[in-house]
């Protein structure tokens, strides 16, 4: 049976069955990787949750900031990964390897700067977030260790994205599962002795180990992208790379970074709205976000597959095929997340119960998860559509739509409803915004398709 990605690069026509199988083939390992990441967070939260509400709240207080930083790191890695996909699609493997070499250098330098900033603000961050006195020390310790691990996290994201862009999603997925297992092992060793600090340390070590393995696969073992052992290839200096390749990567990465910063600050603002509601609400909010992520991570997995597929279609100059596969990916994402939303509504008490033995947290967490369940299909549409546009290298409008949706709908509505109905009101605002965002992305995808049709 022929390889559909090779057929795309060679200009061959795919049957409908091959298109469906290609999306499923790339989506399944990506979904597995995303789920393993969430399970890792779930286990962390469960282990810490049994230390008490204060320990859970200390992590929840800075979790929105870690998402903000993680979003920026993801954007930096993504710009080069999409460029690699375009080069692979155009059958220019040598050019892809140039991007791998200098892209890793740029990403490492960038991550060191972010690490320095994170270390510098770690002691003050929990105070800025409005945390109660009892949780400030643990919260600061958790974020400090997270900040120190930032270079390893960035190298993992960069190498993983480049491997995936070459069409190999299976190996990064397996390594993500291994990282989950390592996290469980390290946390079981460190949390009983060090509490919240142990949770941060265990997760950081698992990232360091898997980042090293991922870099080895990329630089030594990848058939298309490995740099070790190759002779006779053209050599580009950093200045040549900066003048030719870097602008293209930045054109993709900067809007994604803005997008992630917008979302990150929205999470920070949302946490700031929730924090005055008390320790139980902060813990319930943090646990519920962790529990919900089990439902929306399949959407992110399909989005990863869509980025790879559309990216290679664009590189092969087959935009018509890219838009069709993009729509098929979005429909699949909506269907799977609709199902996961129904399961979340049904099993919400169990999902929260695993994370915390506290009855107040369980009751409140169950209620807000069931509110969120109705928004999952539209959330899936926005996640996968964003992956489609990343693959096409068109990321600016996604940032604009997120800016409008989050800051014009979620934050004002959460502030208003939260002041009247507490955490439940804030989550009604979140669910409403996710539906609005999904509709905006579907409209944009429809207009993008019409524009693509005129260009063909």
C-alpha positions as CSV (number, residue, x, y, z in Angstrom):
1,X,0.0,0.0,0.0
2,X,1.4,3.4,-1.0
3,X,2.3,6.1,1.5
4,X,-0.3,9.0,1.1
5,X,2.2,11.7,2.2
6,X,4.6,10.5,-0.5
7,X,1.7,10.5,-3.0
8,X,0.9,14.1,-2.0
9,X,4.6,15.1,-2.6
10,X,4.7,13.3,-5.9
11,X,1.5,15.0,-7.2
12,X,-0.5,11.8,-7.2
13,X,-4.3,11.8,-6.7
14,X,-5.6,10.3,-3.4
15,X,-8.8,8.3,-3.2
16,X,-11.4,9.3,-0.6
17,X,-10.5,6.2,1.4
18,X,-6.8,7.2,1.4
19,X,-7.7,10.7,2.5
20,X,-9.7,9.4,5.5
21,X,-7.0,6.8,6.4
22,X,-4.3,9.5,6.2
23,X,-6.1,11.8,8.7
24,X,-6.8,8.9,11.0
25,X,-3.2,7.5,10.7
26,X,-1.7,10.8,11.7
27,X,-4.3,11.7,14.2
28,X,-4.3,8.6,16.3
29,X,-0.7,8.7,17.5
30,X,-1.0,12.5,17.9
31,X,-4.1,12.1,20.0
32,X,-2.3,9.4,22.1
33,X,0.6,11.8,22.7
34,X,-1.8,14.6,23.8
35,X,-3.7,12.3,26.0
36,X,-0.6,11.0,27.6
37,X,0.4,14.6,28.4
38,X,-3.0,15.2,30.0
39,X,-2.8,12.0,32.0
40,X,0.6,13.2,33.3
41,X,-1.1,16.4,34.5
42,X,-4.0,14.4,35.9
43,X,-1.6,12.2,37.9
44,X,0.3,15.2,39.1
45,X,-2.9,16.9,40.2
46,X,-4.3,13.7,41.8
47,X,-1.1,13.1,43.8
48,X,-0.9,16.8,44.9
49,X,-4.7,16.9,45.5
50,X,-4.4,14.3,48.2
51,X,-2.0,16.6,50.1
52,X,-4.9,19.0,50.6
53,X,-6.7,21.9,49.0
54,X,-3.9,24.3,49.8
55,X,-1.3,22.3,47.9
56,X,-3.7,22.1,44.9
57,X,-4.4,25.8,45.0
58,X,-0.6,26.6,45.1
59,X,-0.2,25.0,41.7
60,X,-3.5,26.3,40.3
61,X,-2.4,29.8,41.2
62,X,0.5,29.8,38.8
63,X,-0.8,27.3,36.2
64,X,-2.2,30.0,34.0
65,X,1.2,31.6,33.9
66,X,2.9,28.3,32.9
67,X,0.3,28.0,30.1
68,X,1.2,31.5,29.0
69,X,4.9,30.6,28.9
70,X,4.2,27.2,27.3
71,X,2.2,28.9,24.6
72,X,5.1,31.2,23.7
73,X,7.5,28.3,23.7
74,X,5.2,26.4,21.4
75,X,5.0,29.3,19.0
76,X,8.7,29.6,18.7
77,X,9.0,25.9,17.9
78,X,6.1,25.9,15.5
79,X,7.4,28.5,13.2
80,X,10.4,26.3,12.2
81,X,8.3,23.1,12.2
82,X,5.9,24.4,9.6
83,X,8.8,25.6,7.5
84,X,10.2,22.0,7.7
85,X,6.8,20.6,6.5
86,X,6.8,23.0,3.6
87,X,10.3,21.9,2.6
88,X,9.5,18.3,2.9
89,X,6.3,18.8,0.8
90,X,8.5,20.4,-1.8
91,X,10.9,17.5,-1.7
92,X,13.7,19.7,-0.5
93,X,15.1,17.6,2.3
94,X,18.5,19.4,2.3
95,X,16.7,22.7,2.8
96,X,14.7,21.2,5.7
97,X,17.9,20.1,7.4
98,X,19.2,23.7,7.3
99,X,16.1,24.8,9.1
100,X,16.6,22.0,11.7
101,X,20.2,23.0,12.4
102,X,19.7,26.7,12.9
103,X,16.1,26.5,14.1
104,X,17.3,24.5,17.1
105,X,20.0,27.1,17.9
106,X,17.5,30.0,17.7
107,X,15.0,28.1,19.9
108,X,17.6,27.3,22.5
109,X,18.8,30.9,22.7
110,X,15.2,32.1,23.0
111,X,14.3,29.6,25.7
112,X,17.4,30.7,27.8
113,X,16.1,34.2,27.8
114,X,12.6,33.1,28.9
115,X,14.1,30.9,31.6
116,X,16.1,33.9,33.0
117,X,12.9,36.0,33.2
118,X,10.9,33.2,34.8
119,X,13.6,32.6,37.5
120,X,13.7,36.4,38.2
121,X,9.9,36.7,38.8
122,X,9.3,33.4,40.5
123,X,9.2,34.7,44.1
124,X,6.8,37.6,43.3
125,X,4.5,35.9,40.8
126,X,2.1,34.2,43.4
127,X,1.7,37.6,45.2
128,X,0.9,39.3,41.9
129,X,-1.7,36.6,41.2
130,X,-3.5,37.4,44.5
131,X,-2.7,34.1,46.3
132,X,-3.4,33.6,50.0
133,X,-0.5,33.8,52.3
134,X,-0.6,30.1,53.2
135,X,0.1,29.0,49.6
136,X,2.7,31.6,48.5
137,X,5.8,29.6,49.3
138,X,4.8,26.4,47.6
139,X,3.5,28.3,44.6
140,X,6.8,30.2,44.2
141,X,8.9,27.0,44.5
142,X,6.7,25.2,41.9
143,X,7.2,28.0,39.3
144,X,10.9,28.3,40.0
145,X,11.5,24.7,39.1
146,X,9.2,25.1,36.0
147,X,11.3,28.1,34.9
148,X,14.6,26.3,35.2
149,X,13.2,23.4,33.0
150,X,12.2,25.8,30.2
151,X,15.1,25.1,27.8
152,X,14.5,21.3,28.0
153,X,10.8,21.9,27.3
154,X,11.6,24.1,24.3
155,X,14.1,21.6,22.9
156,X,11.4,18.9,23.2
157,X,8.8,21.0,21.5
158,X,11.1,22.0,18.7
159,X,12.5,18.6,17.9
160,X,9.1,16.9,18.3
161,X,7.5,19.4,15.9
162,X,10.2,18.9,13.3
163,X,10.0,15.1,13.4
164,X,6.2,15.3,13.1
165,X,6.4,17.7,10.2
166,X,8.4,15.1,8.3
167,X,5.4,12.8,8.6
168,X,6.7,10.7,11.5
169,X,4.1,11.3,14.3
170,X,4.4,7.8,15.7
171,X,7.8,8.1,17.4
172,X,7.1,11.4,19.1
173,X,3.9,9.9,20.4
174,X,5.6,6.9,21.9
175,X,8.2,9.2,23.6
176,X,5.3,11.3,25.0
177,X,3.9,8.1,26.6
178,X,7.3,7.3,28.0
179,X,7.5,10.8,29.4
180,X,4.1,10.2,31.1
181,X,5.5,7.0,32.7
182,X,8.6,8.7,33.9
183,X,6.6,11.5,35.4
184,X,4.5,9.0,37.4
185,X,7.7,7.3,38.6
186,X,9.5,10.5,39.6
187,X,6.4,12.0,41.3
188,X,5.8,8.8,43.3
189,X,9.4,9.3,44.5
190,X,9.4,13.0,45.2
191,X,5.9,14.1,46.1
192,X,5.7,12.1,49.4
193,X,9.0,13.7,50.5
194,X,8.8,17.2,48.9
195,X,5.1,17.9,48.3
196,X,4.4,20.5,45.7
197,X,8.1,21.0,45.0
198,X,8.4,17.3,44.3
199,X,5.6,17.5,41.7
200,X,7.5,20.2,39.8
201,X,10.8,18.4,40.1
202,X,9.4,15.1,38.9
203,X,7.8,16.6,35.8
204,X,10.9,18.7,35.0
205,X,13.2,15.6,35.1
206,X,10.8,13.7,32.8
207,X,11.0,16.6,30.3
208,X,14.8,16.7,30.4
209,X,15.2,12.9,29.7
210,X,12.7,12.8,26.9
211,X,14.0,16.0,25.3
212,X,17.4,14.3,25.1
213,X,16.0,11.3,23.4
214,X,13.9,13.3,21.0
215,X,16.9,15.4,19.9
216,X,18.8,12.1,19.3
217,X,16.1,10.8,17.1
218,X,15.9,14.1,15.1
219,X,19.7,14.7,14.7
220,X,20.9,11.1,14.4
221,X,18.1,8.7,13.3
222,X,15.6,10.7,11.2
223,X,15.9,9.6,7.6
224,X,15.0,13.0,6.2
225,X,16.2,15.4,8.9
226,X,19.2,13.9,10.6
227,X,22.4,16.1,10.6
228,X,24.9,13.6,11.8
229,X,27.0,11.6,9.2
230,X,26.0,13.6,6.1
231,X,28.7,14.8,3.7
232,X,28.8,17.1,0.8
233,X,25.7,19.2,1.6
234,X,25.7,22.9,1.2
235,X,26.5,24.8,4.4
236,X,24.6,27.9,5.4
237,X,25.9,30.3,8.0
238,X,23.7,31.7,10.7
239,X,23.6,35.1,8.9
240,X,22.4,33.4,5.6
241,X,19.7,31.5,7.6
242,X,18.7,34.7,9.4
243,X,18.2,36.5,6.1
244,X,16.4,33.8,4.1
245,X,14.7,31.3,6.4
246,X,14.2,33.2,9.6
247,X,11.7,35.8,8.2
248,X,9.4,33.0,7.0
249,X,9.5,31.2,10.3
250,X,8.9,34.5,12.2
251,X,5.9,35.2,9.9
252,X,4.4,32.0,11.1
253,X,5.6,32.1,14.7
254,X,4.9,35.7,15.7
255,X,1.1,35.5,15.1
256,X,1.0,32.2,16.9
257,X,3.0,33.7,19.8
258,X,0.6,36.6,19.9
259,X,-2.3,34.2,19.8
260,X,-0.8,32.1,22.7
261,X,0.0,35.3,24.7
262,X,-3.5,36.5,24.2
263,X,-4.8,33.2,25.5
264,X,-2.2,33.0,28.2
265,X,-3.1,36.4,29.6
266,X,-6.7,35.5,29.3
267,X,-6.1,32.5,31.5
268,X,-4.1,34.7,33.9
269,X,-7.0,37.2,34.0
270,X,-9.5,34.4,34.4
271,X,-7.5,33.1,37.4
272,X,-7.3,36.6,38.8
273,X,-11.1,36.8,38.6
274,X,-11.5,33.4,40.3
275,X,-8.8,33.8,43.0
276,X,-11.0,36.0,45.3
277,X,-13.6,33.3,45.4
278,X,-11.4,31.4,47.9
279,X,-9.2,28.3,48.1
280,X,-11.9,25.8,47.3
281,X,-12.9,27.7,44.1
282,X,-9.3,28.1,43.0
283,X,-8.6,24.4,43.5
284,X,-11.9,23.4,41.8
285,X,-11.1,25.6,38.9
286,X,-7.6,24.1,38.5
287,X,-8.8,20.5,38.8
288,X,-11.7,21.1,36.4
289,X,-9.4,22.5,33.8
290,X,-7.1,19.5,34.2
291,X,-10.2,17.1,33.9
292,X,-11.6,19.0,30.9
293,X,-8.3,18.7,29.1
294,X,-8.9,14.9,28.8
295,X,-11.8,15.8,26.5
296,X,-10.2,18.5,24.3
297,X,-6.7,17.0,23.8
298,X,-8.0,14.7,21.1
299,X,-8.8,17.9,19.2
300,X,-5.2,19.1,19.6
301,X,-4.0,15.7,18.3
302,X,-6.1,16.0,15.2
303,X,-4.9,19.6,14.9
304,X,-1.3,18.4,14.9
305,X,-2.1,15.9,12.1
306,X,-3.9,18.7,10.1
307,X,-0.8,20.9,10.4
308,X,1.4,18.2,9.0
309,X,-1.0,17.2,6.2
310,X,-1.8,20.8,5.1
311,X,1.8,21.9,5.5
312,X,3.0,19.2,3.1
313,X,0.1,19.9,0.7
314,X,1.1,23.6,0.6
315,X,4.8,22.7,0.0
316,X,3.8,20.4,-2.8
317,X,1.6,23.3,-4.3
318,X,-1.6,21.3,-3.8
319,X,-3.8,23.9,-2.0
320,X,-7.0,22.3,-3.3
321,X,-6.2,19.0,-1.6
322,X,-5.0,20.8,1.5
323,X,-8.3,22.6,2.0
324,X,-10.3,19.5,1.4
325,X,-8.3,17.5,4.0
326,X,-8.5,20.5,6.3
327,X,-12.3,20.4,6.3
328,X,-12.3,16.6,6.8
329,X,-10.0,17.1,9.8
330,X,-12.2,19.8,11.3
331,X,-15.4,17.6,11.0
332,X,-13.6,14.7,12.6
333,X,-12.4,17.0,15.5
334,X,-15.9,18.2,16.1
335,X,-17.4,14.7,16.1
336,X,-14.8,13.3,18.5
337,X,-15.0,16.3,20.9
338,X,-18.8,16.2,20.8
339,X,-18.6,12.6,22.0
340,X,-15.9,13.5,24.6
341,X,-18.2,16.3,25.9
342,X,-21.0,13.9,26.4
343,X,-18.7,11.5,28.3
344,X,-17.4,14.4,30.4
345,X,-21.0,15.4,31.4
346,X,-21.7,11.8,32.4
347,X,-18.5,11.1,34.3
348,X,-17.8,14.5,35.7
349,X,-18.1,13.4,39.4
350,X,-15.7,10.5,38.8
351,X,-13.2,12.7,36.9
352,X,-13.1,15.3,39.8
353,X,-13.3,12.6,42.4
354,X,-10.0,11.1,41.3
355,X,-8.3,14.4,41.7
356,X,-9.5,15.5,45.1
357,X,-11.1,13.8,48.2
358,X,-12.5,17.2,49.3
359,X,-16.3,17.1,49.0
360,X,-16.7,20.8,48.4
361,X,-14.2,20.7,45.5
362,X,-15.8,17.6,44.0
363,X,-19.3,19.1,44.1
364,X,-18.3,22.5,42.6
365,X,-15.9,20.8,40.0
366,X,-18.7,18.5,38.8
367,X,-21.1,21.4,38.3
368,X,-18.7,23.5,36.2
369,X,-17.5,20.6,34.1
370,X,-21.1,19.9,33.1
371,X,-21.4,23.5,32.1
372,X,-18.4,23.2,29.9
373,X,-19.4,19.9,28.2
374,X,-21.9,21.7,25.9
375,X,-19.1,23.8,24.3
376,X,-16.8,21.0,23.4
377,X,-17.8,20.5,19.7
378,X,-17.3,24.2,18.9
379,X,-14.0,24.2,20.8
380,X,-12.9,21.2,18.7
381,X,-13.7,23.2,15.5
382,X,-11.5,26.1,16.6
383,X,-8.6,23.9,17.7
384,X,-8.4,21.8,14.5
385,X,-9.1,24.8,12.2
386,X,-6.2,26.6,13.9
387,X,-4.0,23.6,13.0
388,X,-5.2,23.8,9.4
389,X,-4.2,27.4,9.1
390,X,-0.8,26.8,10.8
391,X,0.0,24.2,8.2
392,X,-0.9,26.7,5.5
393,X,1.4,29.3,7.2
394,X,-1.6,31.6,7.7
395,X,-1.7,32.3,11.4
396,X,-2.4,36.0,11.7
397,X,-6.2,35.9,11.4
398,X,-6.4,33.1,14.0
399,X,-4.8,35.5,16.5
400,X,-7.3,38.2,15.6
401,X,-10.2,35.8,16.1
402,X,-8.9,34.7,19.4
403,X,-8.3,38.3,20.5
404,X,-11.9,39.2,19.7
405,X,-13.4,36.1,21.2
406,X,-11.5,36.0,24.5
407,X,-11.2,39.6,25.4
408,X,-14.6,40.8,24.0
409,X,-16.6,37.8,25.3
410,X,-14.9,35.6,27.9
411,X,-13.2,38.1,30.3
412,X,-15.9,40.7,30.5
413,X,-18.6,38.1,30.8
414,X,-16.6,36.1,33.4
415,X,-16.1,39.3,35.4
416,X,-19.9,40.1,35.3
417,X,-21.3,36.6,35.9
418,X,-18.5,35.7,38.4
419,X,-19.4,38.7,40.5
420,X,-23.0,37.4,40.7
421,X,-22.7,33.6,40.6
422,X,-19.2,32.9,41.6
423,X,-17.1,30.2,39.8
424,X,-20.2,28.7,38.1
425,X,-20.9,32.1,36.5
426,X,-17.3,32.4,35.3
427,X,-17.5,29.0,33.7
428,X,-20.7,29.8,31.9
429,X,-18.8,32.7,30.4
430,X,-16.0,30.4,29.3
431,X,-18.4,28.0,27.7
432,X,-20.2,30.8,25.9
433,X,-16.9,32.1,24.5
434,X,-15.7,28.7,23.3
435,X,-19.0,28.4,21.2
436,X,-18.4,31.9,19.8
437,X,-14.8,31.1,18.9
438,X,-15.8,27.9,17.2
439,X,-18.3,29.7,15.0
440,X,-15.8,32.4,14.1
441,X,-13.2,29.7,13.0
442,X,-15.8,27.8,11.0
443,X,-16.8,31.0,9.1
444,X,-13.2,31.8,8.5
445,X,-12.5,28.3,7.2
446,X,-15.5,28.7,4.8
447,X,-14.2,32.0,3.5
448,X,-10.6,30.6,3.2
449,X,-11.9,27.8,1.1
450,X,-13.8,30.2,-1.2
451,X,-10.7,32.3,-1.6
452,X,-8.6,29.2,-2.3
453,X,-11.1,28.1,-5.0
454,X,-10.8,31.4,-6.8
455,X,-7.0,31.1,-6.7
456,X,-7.0,27.6,-8.3
